[in-house]
């Protein structure tokens, strides 16, 4: 039996910095890459899972610590 997945099962990454952190720094594999239909901005599609959420939290904490992002 196959499971039907929806958009909330995936993470669309539009940030080159975040992509580099996930792919190059943490070796997280993305499913595919593409261009947003209207803006033509490149994105990378990752499957949502516990590890991805952990890395996204780490990325956010690093950004907060560096003052790059706001809470």
C-alpha positions as CSV (number, residue, x, y, z in Angstrom):
1,X,0.0,0.0,0.0
2,X,1.4,3.4,-0.9
3,X,1.1,6.5,1.2
4,X,-0.3,9.6,-0.4
5,X,2.0,12.6,0.4
6,X,1.1,16.2,0.3
7,X,3.0,19.4,0.1
8,X,3.5,19.6,3.9
9,X,5.7,16.5,3.5
10,X,8.3,18.6,1.6
11,X,10.4,21.7,2.3
12,X,11.0,24.1,-0.6
13,X,14.3,25.9,-0.1
14,X,14.7,29.2,-1.9
15,X,17.9,30.3,-0.1
16,X,21.3,29.5,-1.6
17,X,22.9,29.9,1.8
18,X,20.5,27.4,3.4
19,X,20.9,25.0,0.5
20,X,24.7,25.2,0.9
21,X,24.3,24.5,4.7
22,X,22.0,21.5,4.1
23,X,23.6,20.0,1.1
24,X,27.3,20.8,1.4
25,X,27.6,21.2,5.1
26,X,25.2,18.5,6.3
27,X,25.1,16.2,3.2
28,X,21.3,16.2,3.1
29,X,20.1,15.0,-0.3
30,X,17.4,17.0,-2.1
31,X,14.7,15.4,-4.2
32,X,14.9,17.8,-7.1
33,X,15.6,21.4,-8.1
34,X,13.4,23.7,-10.2
35,X,12.3,27.2,-10.9
36,X,9.3,28.9,-9.3
37,X,6.6,29.2,-11.9
38,X,6.1,33.0,-11.6
39,X,9.4,34.4,-10.2
40,X,11.8,31.9,-11.9
41,X,13.7,31.8,-8.6
42,X,15.5,28.5,-8.2
43,X,14.5,26.2,-5.4
44,X,15.6,22.8,-3.9
45,X,13.0,20.3,-2.7
46,X,13.8,18.4,0.5
47,X,11.7,15.7,2.2
48,X,10.6,16.8,5.7
49,X,11.8,14.6,8.5
50,X,13.3,14.8,12.0
51,X,16.8,15.3,10.8
52,X,15.9,18.1,8.4
53,X,14.0,19.9,11.2
54,X,17.0,19.5,13.5
55,X,19.3,21.1,10.8
56,X,16.8,23.9,10.1
57,X,16.7,24.7,13.9
58,X,20.5,24.7,14.0
59,X,20.7,27.0,10.9
60,X,18.2,29.4,12.6
61,X,20.2,29.4,15.9
62,X,23.5,30.1,14.0
63,X,21.7,33.0,12.2
64,X,20.4,34.4,15.4
65,X,23.8,34.1,17.1
66,X,25.4,36.0,14.2
67,X,22.7,38.6,14.1
68,X,21.9,37.7,10.5
69,X,18.2,36.9,11.2
70,X,15.7,38.1,13.8
71,X,13.6,36.0,16.1
